[in-house]
Amino acid sequence: MAYDLLLSRIASCLERGGLSETAACEAAGVGVNTIRHIRKRGHSPKIENLRKLALALGVPAAYFLEAAAVGAEGDIQGQVTNLQAIFVKGAVQAGHWTEATEWPPMDWYPVFTPSNIRYPSTEKFGLVVKGDSMNKVYPAGSIVIAVKFSDIACQPKPGQRVVVIRRSLHGFEATVKKFDVDASGRIILWPESYSPEYQQPLIIESKSLHDDNASSACAPDVSIEALVIGSYRNEEL
């Protein structure tokens, strides 16, 4: 059967959690017959349903997605093999400063994006967006996907959205803003919000963007660390 490995892994998770198939589906917010239809009818499972089941059963989504691809034909195999996992490693208050911390690895979780996303050979990471200060583009709960400028050896360009780090009395703070440069060469970092509370940019006085340091677009206590190359959000957000 095409989904033997997937069903075996699901069964193991159900046994460990003391759940029936129906109870697991209800906990995951998917159709109550989702697992039954895979087992009895060989139906090709939807990636989003497998992701929700994995979350409800306490395993990484990749645990089910990889199993679904083994021996499967058609749509599910194409979907899985064309995806890459990017780990969400922390949170950021878009357009507004918040403490810059990386979660412990045990708290990281994957989101899946097309494998042809920009910079395919460069390490990527995800950050959960908090608050409404970039809600024109990233509603609260969205995940921004970023690469470090030091890894791609290039400078930020006007119009790009970037992850910015600032040194504070208590450590480091992070935010996401839209990068721009004005006529006098000053760096302008804009929030993008519908809220009147978040309309003022952060302005950094003129500094060369053309030396060998890819993160040179910075003030003594502010540095532009990463480029946002994509975002992810559930439909219900």
Buried (B, 14 or more C-beta within 10 A) or exposed (E): EBBEBBBEBBEEBBEEBEBEBEBBBBBBEBEBBBBBEBBEEEBBBBBEBBBBBBBBBEBBBBBBBBBBBEEBEEEBBEBBEEBBBBBBBBBBBBBBBBBBBEBEEEEBBBBBBEEEBEEEEBEBBBBBBBBBBBBBBBBBEBBBBBBBBEBBEEBBEEEBBBBBBBBEEEEBBBBBBBBBBEEEEBBBBBBBBEEEEBEEBBEBEEBEBEEEEBBBBBBEEBBBBBBBBBBBBEEEE
